[in-house]
């Protein structure tokens, strides 16, 4: 028997429309108006492990097929906590927005991830 853990190289959250439809908690979604320098809370189902020693990409994930967007922003994870709720493991934490991307220009982030700026 092992410990089920998922290693995530980025922070994948849902579109804010999922919260507005009542399908997700607000912390599971990308805020409507991201601001550089602002700290936001996030919430993910299951036990997740993230990298803390540098920037990670904030990406949007969809409900259908688990598809992912290009990076929306680069963020710095500040804290992560695992907890039990209704018999399920969850991960919650905080991230600070370092840079927000647009679709006008593509660049490499940290030498391995592509992002639009």
C-alpha positions as CSV (number, residue, x, y, z in Angstrom):
1,X,0.0,0.0,0.0
2,X,1.4,3.4,-0.9
3,X,0.6,7.1,-0.4
4,X,-1.3,8.6,-3.3
5,X,0.4,12.0,-4.1
6,X,0.4,14.0,-7.3
7,X,3.4,16.2,-8.2
8,X,2.3,19.3,-10.1
9,X,4.8,21.5,-12.0
10,X,2.1,24.2,-12.4
11,X,-1.0,25.4,-10.6
12,X,-4.1,24.4,-12.6
13,X,-7.4,26.1,-11.6
14,X,-10.8,26.3,-13.3
15,X,-12.5,29.1,-15.1
16,X,-14.4,31.5,-12.8
17,X,-17.6,30.5,-14.7
18,X,-17.5,27.2,-12.8
19,X,-17.9,29.1,-9.6
20,X,-20.7,31.3,-11.0
21,X,-22.6,28.2,-12.1
22,X,-22.3,26.8,-8.5
23,X,-20.1,23.9,-9.7
24,X,-16.8,24.9,-7.9
25,X,-15.7,26.8,-4.9
26,X,-14.2,30.2,-5.6
27,X,-10.7,29.0,-4.5
28,X,-10.8,26.3,-7.2
29,X,-11.0,29.0,-9.9
30,X,-8.8,31.7,-11.5
31,X,-10.0,35.1,-10.3
32,X,-11.7,37.3,-12.9
33,X,-9.2,40.1,-12.4
34,X,-5.7,38.9,-11.5
35,X,-3.4,41.6,-10.2
36,X,0.4,41.5,-10.0
37,X,1.6,41.5,-6.4
38,X,-1.8,40.3,-5.0
39,X,-2.0,37.0,-3.0
40,X,-4.9,34.6,-3.7
41,X,-6.1,31.4,-2.1
42,X,-6.4,28.1,-4.0
43,X,-8.0,24.8,-3.4
44,X,-7.4,21.4,-5.1
45,X,-8.9,18.0,-4.5
46,X,-6.3,15.3,-3.6
47,X,-2.9,15.5,-2.1
48,X,-0.6,17.7,-4.3
49,X,3.0,18.6,-4.2
50,X,4.3,21.9,-5.7
51,X,7.7,23.5,-6.3
52,X,8.4,26.4,-4.0
53,X,11.9,27.6,-5.0
54,X,10.8,29.7,-8.0
55,X,7.9,30.7,-10.3
56,X,5.3,28.2,-11.5
57,X,2.7,28.8,-14.3
58,X,-0.9,29.4,-13.4
59,X,-3.0,27.6,-16.0
60,X,-6.7,27.0,-16.6
61,X,-8.0,23.4,-16.7
62,X,-11.3,22.4,-18.2
63,X,-13.8,19.9,-16.9
64,X,-14.1,18.1,-20.2
65,X,-11.1,15.9,-20.9
66,X,-8.7,17.7,-18.5
67,X,-7.4,20.0,-21.2
68,X,-5.1,22.8,-20.1
69,X,-4.7,26.4,-21.4
70,X,-1.5,28.2,-22.2
71,X,-0.2,29.8,-19.0
72,X,-2.3,32.7,-17.7
73,X,0.3,34.0,-15.3
74,X,3.5,33.2,-13.4
75,X,3.0,32.8,-9.7
76,X,5.0,32.1,-6.5
77,X,3.5,29.6,-4.2
78,X,3.6,30.8,-0.6
79,X,2.1,28.0,1.4
80,X,0.4,24.7,0.9
81,X,-1.6,22.6,3.4
82,X,-3.1,19.1,3.1
83,X,-6.3,18.4,5.0
84,X,-9.2,15.9,5.2
85,X,-12.8,16.9,4.5
86,X,-15.7,14.5,4.3
87,X,-13.2,11.6,4.1
88,X,-11.3,13.1,1.1
89,X,-7.8,14.6,1.0
90,X,-7.6,18.2,-0.2
91,X,-4.8,20.7,-0.8
92,X,-5.2,24.4,-0.1
93,X,-2.7,27.2,-0.2
94,X,-1.8,30.7,-1.2
95,X,0.0,32.1,-4.3
96,X,1.3,35.6,-5.3
97,X,0.9,36.7,-8.9
98,X,4.3,37.8,-10.3
99,X,3.4,38.3,-14.0
100,X,0.3,38.2,-16.1
101,X,0.4,37.0,-19.7
102,X,-1.6,38.2,-22.8
103,X,-1.8,36.4,-26.1
104,X,0.3,38.9,-28.0
105,X,3.8,37.5,-27.4
106,X,5.2,34.0,-26.6
107,X,8.2,33.6,-24.3
108,X,9.9,30.7,-22.4
109,X,9.4,30.7,-18.7
110,X,12.1,29.1,-16.5
111,X,13.6,27.5,-19.6
112,X,11.0,24.7,-19.9
113,X,7.5,26.1,-20.0
114,X,6.0,28.3,-22.8
115,X,3.9,31.3,-21.8
116,X,2.2,34.1,-23.8
117,X,3.1,37.6,-22.7
